[in-house]
Amino acid sequence: MRTEQGEAAVGDLLVVDVGPVAHGGHCVARHEGRVLFVRHTLPGEQVRAQVTEIGPGGRFLRADAVEVLRPAPARVAPPCPWSGPGRCGGCDWQHVGLDGQRALKRDVVLEQFSRLAGLDLVAHLGRDVVVEAVPGDRDGLGWRTRVEFAVTAEGRPGLRRHRSHDIVPVDDCLIADPQVTGTGVLSGSYPGATAVDVVAPSVGEPVVVPVPDGPVPVLQERVALADGDLELEVSARGFWQVHPGAARTFVSTVLEWLAPRTGEHALDLYAGVGVFAAALARRVGPQGSVTAVEGDRTATGHARDNLAQFASVEVLRDRVDRAVRRMARSGRVTDLVVLDPPRTGAGRQVCRDVAALRPRAIGYVACDPAALARDVGYLAEHGYVLRDLRAFDAFPMTHHLELVAVLDPP
Ligand SMILES: C[S@@+](CC[C@H](N)C(=O)[O-])C[C@H]1O[C@@H](n2cnc3c(N)ncnc32)[C@H](O)[C@@H]1O
């Protein structure tokens, strides 16, 4: 099927040679001069790709590889029977071995830093970037402790098709923690619900929360750090890292790099329920102080409870941009900053105001390499230099990863 202009249309089948991986779980190919973002393939493959979407203004096409004509060596049989073209959209890389997935994620990180921060990461760090397994990972499966299942009009839970509101009924989800599926959620019926959240916390039993009307329990999460466990309350629908080894790994890495000293002041920006603030508060001690800034009302309430034991911690419910603007304008300074923003990143203004507080180090936890690369570029405008970076495969089988970085002042 062709458009009137003779260009490819949705549903067309095109034979393409697949080029490099791009951010978002797809690879780049070209057809008659147009860019195609192709899912379910790998660099170096030749595939028959079915066009699924025409991008805005026809500038690019999206497509699914529906037949592999020349497979790449990293291709494997997907462990999940619900993955693949037109099926569940939750995973991007089920058809790639774990080492291959991590190599693709590394390439995306390097490409994003080169494009958005103007930084050759390998040359800058003087070593390659290795995407590491999160400690405790089991073959990239069974890690997801928080899953939101979509619910059909008939009340049946399932997972969404890629870039679609359609719901694919599934009997299992292989990346979910077995405790999540062990609740029986997938054989349950939730009439009237739009979604059902299932959470397997590190302390206590898993919970099933129909959305929007189910009661939302408060859960306990334990984070085992070298200087003792932290235990924090968190809403079943609030933000918490989903890989069971993630919070400990990211907090330990940030602490190691920031090396907080007794008596210092630290800022925990985008603090959630206060896990970084709590870890920092223990290190700076009662002679020091920590300010946690979080915008969400429920998370702030939990942060206040979680941090009540530290007399030197202040929790501000505010937008980070407003809070740091105020601090910078008042001439305040700080020793350490932790930034853990949502996927959009902190942005230019927050980076400028954070730099104005003249911290001796900035720890940055990022779920999007593009956002981190952009913010590293903004912080560089104020002299802050990337000292180190680690990449963690906190979301195996998907294109997502988590980066932890540290920046130093000029
Ligand atoms: C990636 S989470 C990190 C939470 C926490 N640091 C943790 O590790 O559990 C980002 C947090 O930033 C909060 N947030 C998002 N945008 C914000 C803003 N503009 N101002 C303040 N908080 C914001 C969200 O509510 C969320 O709790």
The ligand as an SDF file (V2000), in Angstrom:
LIG
                    3D

 27 29  0  0  0  0  0  0  0  0999 V2000
   13.2250    9.5300   40.1840 C   0  0  0  0  0  0  0  0  0  0  0  0
   12.2680    9.9400   41.5770 S   0  0  0  0  0  0  0  0  0  0  0  0
   13.5150    9.9040   42.8250 C   0  0  0  0  0  0  0  0  0  0  0  0
   13.0340    9.7760   44.2350 C   0  0  0  0  0  0  0  0  0  0  0  0
   14.0790    9.4330   45.2770 C   0  0  0  0  0  0  0  0  0  0  0  0
   15.3070   10.1780   45.1190 N   0  0  0  0  0  0  0  0  0  0  0  0
   14.3640    7.9540   45.3350 C   0  0  0  0  0  0  0  0  0  0  0  0
   15.4520    7.5180   44.9230 O   0  0  0  0  0  0  0  0  0  0  0  0
   13.4920    7.1790   45.7840 O   0  0  0  0  0  0  0  0  0  0  0  0
   11.9510   11.6360   41.2770 C   0  0  0  0  0  0  0  0  0  0  0  0
   11.1510   12.3590   42.3540 C   0  0  0  0  0  0  0  0  0  0  0  0
   11.0790   13.7400   41.9960 O   0  0  0  0  0  0  0  0  0  0  0  0
    9.7890   14.2310   42.2900 C   0  0  0  0  0  0  0  0  0  0  0  0
    9.6250   15.3950   41.3900 N   0  0  0  0  0  0  0  0  0  0  0  0
    9.4120   15.3880   40.0570 C   0  0  0  0  0  0  0  0  0  0  0  0
    9.4490   16.6430   39.5640 N   0  0  0  0  0  0  0  0  0  0  0  0
    9.6840   17.4570   40.6180 C   0  0  0  0  0  0  0  0  0  0  0  0
    9.8430   18.8570   40.7510 C   0  0  0  0  0  0  0  0  0  0  0  0
    9.7840   19.6760   39.6920 N   0  0  0  0  0  0  0  0  0  0  0  0
   10.0710   19.3630   41.9740 N   0  0  0  0  0  0  0  0  0  0  0  0
   10.1360   18.5460   43.0540 C   0  0  0  0  0  0  0  0  0  0  0  0
   10.0210   17.2060   42.9860 N   0  0  0  0  0  0  0  0  0  0  0  0
    9.7840   16.6650   41.7840 C   0  0  0  0  0  0  0  0  0  0  0  0
    8.8480   13.0770   42.0590 C   0  0  0  0  0  0  0  0  0  0  0  0
    7.6620   13.2420   42.8190 O   0  0  0  0  0  0  0  0  0  0  0  0
    9.7120   11.8980   42.5300 C   0  0  0  0  0  0  0  0  0  0  0  0
    9.4930   11.6410   43.8980 O   0  0  0  0  0  0  0  0  0  0  0  0
  1  2  1  0
  2  3  1  0
  2 10  1  0
  3  4  1  0
  4  5  1  0
  5  6  1  0
  5  7  1  0
  7  8  2  0
  7  9  1  0
 10 11  1  0
 11 12  1  0
 11 26  1  0
 12 13  1  0
 13 14  1  0
 13 24  1  0
 14 15  1  0
 14 23  1  0
 15 16  2  0
 16 17  1  0
 17 18  1  0
 17 23  2  0
 18 19  1  0
 18 20  2  0
 20 21  1  0
 21 22  2  0
 22 23  1  0
 24 25  1  0
 24 26  1  0
 26 27  1  0
M  CHG  2   2   1   9  -1
M  END
$$$$
